[in-house]
């Protein structure tokens, strides 16, 4: 009975082969991750969201916040809904810079707070989800470019400010008590909805009005100061994706969510684009141009040189299994006609071995292991196999 053993082959996946193939992509990913962490850490102190009243960037709102403070208005920044609702009151203006980021539960809580406080609520660019909860009866229409528009209404703040840069989301009002100002193609981009008591809600379709970059244009500063400075206290609420409900499974203190919040949105889009580009490149490089064809070598190569070159490649790749297979296949092909076995059946143990046993003397080495055995375990075993195959072939030829 022949003894069979298992050994790794040159085409099998081994840890060393996996590391050889993956070390360059892994190194690049690690470097990118370290660079992103260092960049986010270095810019944490200076990183501000759009319309942040602490930011002096062109898209920040530090200018209007400082003007309000110089007019006697207290400006407090709230990063969570809990802080914003806790500070709301009858003498407070609550500014929500991105109401569409709030969940349905948060919008409901904000609606209860604003109704109870009877103060002013200012919503920047709200869409239908926020409007249905905070301004029922108002529907968001199509968007329009930000341009210089005339007031076109009797709202005192708009009439005093005059022309201003408005646009963005346009609104359809279903109530006659609402003030519709700064019309763009027949629809208002600033709407004031009276609330219960002395409270009201302002809907502003564009955020450019409050940015440092556009504040000094036309009547932007006057309109912004009047809309946000009607009460002595202003709560500047900056919603974010990390501002989650208290009973949410993923709390705001989630380390991964906090880390993602530090990454600018442009980097996230760039990562998505790079991933898409890599996928397209992989599809392009992996396409088949057609069936494989046989081509003649451009020069004649001596058989000895080709044999030596292939042997060196096998040795470099530790492909002892492939080398042993080539040696055994060649030996079986050469001795089969000498044994009276057709060449097509030379690689069948059931046909070749019985014919070989009749030509070998008793006590000869096990031909099955020699011609059909496992791959050699090391280079020395491969050399012994080659010598034994040579001896077997000489014995068959001389018998």
C-alpha positions, 0 to 999 in steps of 0.5 A: 500500500502506498503512503500518501502525504500532504504538502503545500503546493506553489499555487496554494494560499499560504500566510507568507503568500498572502502577506507578500500580496497584501503588504503594499495595499496594507501599508498604504491604508495604514499610512492614509489612516495615520495621516487622516488621524494626524490631520483631524487631530491637528485641526480639531481646535480650528475645525468649525462647521458652516455657519458656526458663530465662532468661525472667521472663515468665509462660510462662518458667522462670527461677524454677525454674532459679534454685531449682535453682541455689540448690540446687547444680544447674548449669543449662546452656541448649542451643539445638542438639542438638549442644550438648545431646548433648555435655553429656549424661552419667551425672550429667546430667539432659537436659530436652527442652522440645519433642521433637516438633520434632526430626526422625527423624534427630535423635531417633535421635541423641538416643536413642543419646546418652541410652542411652550416658550412662545419665542422666535424660531429661525429655520435655515433652509428647512425641507418638507420633513422639518416643515411638517413638524415645525411649520404645518401648512408650509411646503418646500418648493423647488430651489432657486439660485441666490440672487439680490431680491427686493422685499416685496412684503410688509414685514418691517424688518424686510422693508427696513433692510431693503434688497438682500441676497436671498434664494435657495429653497422657495416655499408655498404658504397655505395660510393667509397670516404668513408674511411672504417676502423676497419672492423668486419666480413668484414664491417667497424665500423668506416666510414669517409664520405667526405662532401662538401668543407672541412667538413666531417662526421664520423660514429662510431659504438660503444661509448665505445671508448670515455668512462672513463672506456675504454679510456686507452685501446690500442689506444682508447685515441689516436683515440678519441683525433684525431677524436674529436680534429681536430678543435679548437672547439668541441660541445658535443651534448647530445640529450634526450627525452626532447629535442623536436622541438620548435613548439612541443605541449609538450615543453622541459619545460614540468614538467612531461617530466623534472621529467621523465628525472631525473629518471634513465632508470633502474628504469623505466624498474624495474617499468615495470617488477614489473607491469608485475610480479603483473599482472602475480601474479593476474592471478595466484591467480585469477585462478579457481582450479575447481568446489566448493565442499561441505566438512563436518566440521572436528568437530561437532559444536553446533547449538547455537554456530554456530548461535552466531558466525554467528551473531557476524560476521554479526554485525562486518560487519554491515550486517543487511540486510543479517541478516534480510534476514536470519530471514525472510527466516527462518520464511517464511519457518516455517510458510508456511506448517502451512498455507497450502502453499508448502515450495517451494512457501514460498518466494512468496508474492502473495501465502504466504500473502493471506494465512497468512491474513486468519489466522491473526485477523483484524487490525494486522500489515502489514505482507508484510513489516514484511516478505518482507520489506526493511533492518533495518536501525540500530541494534535497528530496527533489534532487533524489526524485530526479536521480531515481526517475533517471535510474528508472528510465535507464532500467526500462530501456536496458531491460 
